[in-house]
Amino acid sequence: MNVPAASTRTVALIGGSGDVGRMMAARLRADGNTVRTIDIRFTDRSDPDQVKGDVTDPSPELRAVVHAADAVILAIPESVALEAIPFVVAELPEHALLVDTLSVKSRFDAALRDSALRNGAVGINPMFAPSLGPEGRPVAAVTYRDSDEVEWFLSVLSGWGSSVVRLDAEHHDRLTAATQALTHAGVLAFGLALADLGVDGAELTAVGTPPHLVSLALLARVGGGVPEVYRDIQAGNPFAGEARRALAAALTTLTETVERGSEDDFASLMSRSTSALGDRSEPLARLCADLFTDLVRRQPQSWDRNGDSS
C-alpha cells in the first residue's frame, strides 16, 4: 500500500470556490500540504492549483487529480456529493481518505454503505462560519470507515485549534437539528414577529435590554446570511421539522401558561425550560454575564436612523 510517509498530503478539494472550501484549502496549504482545488465555477486558467470541473461529469483532468490524491474533500452541496459517490469511490487510490463537509450526515452515510468504498472516510461539520476561523471552535466529526488517515485528518483539525466532537451520523443530525435548525428557526421567527409588530429598529436599539440587543445581533447575522445555506439547514436535516414543531408547541405552551396558568405554573415552566442545560447551567449563566458586560463596551453609544453609529 502506497501510504505517504510524510505528515503532509496531496489533497483534491472539490468545491474550492465556496467559503468552506477556501478556508480548508488555505489552512491545509499553510500546513505544507499540496492542495488542488476543483470547482465548476473556476475561470482562472493561470492558477495551476485550480481545476475547472464538474464532479458529476468528470473530465480526464479531474479524474487525474482525484486519482493522484492522498485525500479527497467534498465541500459541495449534499445532492452533488451523493451523485459524485460512484465516481469518487472508483477513482480513489487505495490509501486515500474521503472527507465531506456536509451539514447533514445520515443520507451520505447510508449511500457510502451501499457503495463499494474500501477507503477510510470521515465527515466533518465546522460548527461556525468559515470567516470566523477554527481556533477555539467545535468541529463535529462522523467516521464512516475508520483508518489511520482519518486520525491524521482529525489531528490536523485539532492542530488548527478546533475541538473535534465525534458522533455517529444519526446522532450528528439529531444534534444539529437542535444546535442549528432550531436556533436559526427561533431567530428568524423572532424577526418575523418584530416585523408583524411594526416596531422600529432605531427605537429597538435605543431602548433594548441586553438580551434583546443580543437577539437583534443574532437576527442581523442570521437574517443577513446566504438564504440557500440557511434553507438547506432547515430543509436538508431529516430531524429539523421535529425541532421546528417543538418550537411552535413550546410557544403555545408559553401562551397558555401565561393566559390561564398560575404563578407556580409559570415558575415550573421556567424551570423546565432550563432542564436541558444540566450541569452547564451555571457556566452558561456566567458566559451570558460576560457577554452582557462586553456588550456595553462594544455597543455604539448612539445610533442614527439608519442604524449606523455616530
N, C-alpha and C positions, 0 to 999 in steps of 0.2 A: 504494500500500500504506500502510495507516494504522499505521505503526510509532511507538510512543511516543517523543517527543523527549527527555523527561527520563530520568534514570537510575533513577527509581522506576517501579514497575509496579503494576497491579491483578492480584492473584493469587487464583485459586479453588483452595482447598486441600481436596481430597476425602479424608476420613478425619481430620478435625480433632480428634477426641477421643482419638486414640492418642498414645503417647509421642512418636513421631517427628513426627506432625502438630503437636502442641503446641509442640515445640521449633522446628520450621520456622516456624510462624506467629509465634511470639514474636520470633524473630530477624529475619524479614522485616519485621515491623511496626517493630522498633527501627531498621531501615534507612530507614524512611519509606514503605514500600510499603503499599498498601491490600490487606488480606487478608480475603477472605470464606471462612469455614470451613464445610464441609458434612459432615454425618455422620448416619447413621440413628439414632444414639443420643442426639442432642441433644434436650433437653426445654425449655431456657430460651428462650422466645419473646421475652423482653425485650431480648436482645442482637441488634442489627441486623446484626452481622457473622457471626452463626451461622445456618445454614440447615439445618433437619431435612430430610433427603432421602436417597434410595436411588439411587445412580448406575446400578444395573441396572434401575431402573424410574423414570426421571427425571420429576419434576413440572415444570410450566411455570416455577416459580420457580427450580428447579435449572438448567433449560435456560438461563434468562436470565442467571444468574450465570456460567455457563461461557461463554456467547456474548459476555459483556462483558469477559472476562478477557484480559490480556496473557500470562498463564502459567497453566497448569492443572497442579497437582501431585497425583499419585495416591499417597497414603500409606495404602494399603489392601492387604489380602491379595492374593496372586497370582491366585487364582481369580476374585475380584471384578474385579481390574484387567483380566484377559483378557476377561471378559464385558462390561466397560464400553467396550472399544475402539471398536466401531461408533458408539456414541452420542457419545463424546468426539471422534472424528475428524470426525463430521458437524457438530458444534456449534462446534468451534474456529474462531475468527476466522482470517483468512488469515495474519496476522503472528504469531499466538500460539505460545507454546512449550509443549510437553508434557514433563512430568517424572514419573518414577516413583521410588519409594524401595524397590523390591523387593530382596530378598536373593538372588534368582535372576534372571538376565537373559536367558538364551538363548531360553526359550519366549516371553517378551514381545517380544523382538527379532524372532523369526520371525512372530509374529502381526501386528506392525506392518508388516513387509514384505509381508504378504498383504493389508493393508488399503489404503484409498485415501488414507492420510496424505500430505499435502504440506507439513506444518509441520516446523520444527525440533523434534527430540525427543532427550532425554538421560535416561539412568537413573543414579541415584546410589545408593550404598550406604554410609551412615555406618558406619564400622568401629569403633563404640563405642556404649555405652548412652547414649541421649539425656540422661539425668540428669547425665552427666559433662561435657557441653558440647563444642563442636567445637574449641576452642582447642588447637592442637598435635596434633590427631588426624587420621588419614587418612580421606578420603572417596574411595571408588572411583567412577569415572565412566565410563559407556559411552555414547558418542554414536551414536544410531541414525540420525539425519539431521541433518547439521550446519547451522548458521545463526548469524547474529550474536547471536540471543537465547540460543543455547546458550553462547556465550562470555560473555555478560552473566551468566548464571546461575552458571557455574563461577567467574567472578571474584567473585561475591557470596560463594560458599563460601570462597574464598581470603581474602576480606576478614574473614571470621569467625575466621581463624587456622587453618583446616584446610589440610592438604596434599592436593591433588587428584591422584589417581593415575588416569591414563587407560588404559583397557583395552578390548578388544573383548569381546563378550558371552560367547563360549565361554571365553576366557582368564579372564574375571572368575569364571565359575562353577567352573572348574578350580582357580583360586587360592583362592577362598573355601571350596572343599571341604577344602583344607588348613588355611587360617587359622581357619576357624570350625567346620566339621563335624568334622574330625579332632581339633582341640583340645578341643572340647566332649565328643566321644566318649571321649577319653583321660581327661578329668577325671571324667566320670560313671562310667567303668569303674573308675577308682581308688576312687571312693566305694563302688561295688558290692563291690569286693574288700575294702575295710575292713569293710563290713557282714558279709560272709561270714566274715571273720577273727574277728569278735566283739570287736573292741577298743573301748576306752572313750575318748570324746572328751576328757574331762578329763585322762586319762593321756597321751594323744597330744600335747596342747598343753603338758603339763608337761615332757615329755622330747623333744619334737620337734626335729629338726635344722632349720636354716634352710630347706633345700629342702622338707622335709616340711611346715613351717608355711605356706610359700607355697602348696604344693599343697592344704593344708587350706583356706586362704583362697580359692583358686580354686574348690574344691568348694563352699564355703559360698555363694559368689556365683552360680555357675552352677546348682548344685542348688537354690538358693533362688529362682531366676528363674521366669518365666511358662512353664509347660510347653508351651503352644501355640507360643510363639516358638521354643523350642529344638527341638521336634519338627519344625517347619517347616524349620528349618535342615538337619535330618537327612533328612527325607522329601522336601523340595522340590528340593534340589540334585541334578541328574542324575549328578553325579560323587561324591556323598557316600558311596554304597555302596562304591565303589572305595577311598575313603580308609579306611573302617572295616575293609574286608578287609585292606588294607595294615597297619593297626594290629594286627589279630589275627595276621597272618602274622609280623609283627615280634616279637610276644610269644612265638610259637612258636619262632622263630629264637633269641631270647634264652635260652629254657629249654633248648633243645637244646645251645646253645653252653656254657652253664654245666654241664649234666649230662654231656655227652660230649666237649666240646672241651678244648683246651689253653689255657694262659695266653696264648700267642701268638694263638690263635683269638679269645679274649676281647678282647685288645688291638686286633685287627683289627676286631672288631665295634664297639668304642667309636670307632675312627677313622672307620668307615663311618657311624656314627650322626651324626657332626657334618659329614659331607661336604657336605650341602646348604647349610650356612651360608656356605661360600665365604669371601670376604674380610670377611664380617661377624662372623666368629667372635670375634676379639679385642675389638671394641667391645661385642659382646653379653656377653662374659665380664665386661667392666668394668661394664656395666649391672647384671648379676647381683650383682657385689660391692657396688655401691652400694645395691641393694635389700636385700641382707642386712645391710649396715651400718645402713640406715634401719629395718630390722625390729627391731633392738634398742631403738631409741628409741620405736617405735610399739607394740611388744608389751606388753600388760599384764604387770606384774610378778608377779601372782598371779591365779589363776582359781578360782572356786568350782565346785561340782559341776555347775552348770547352764551353765558356760561363760562366766559374767559375771565381769568383772574386779572385784576388791575392793581 
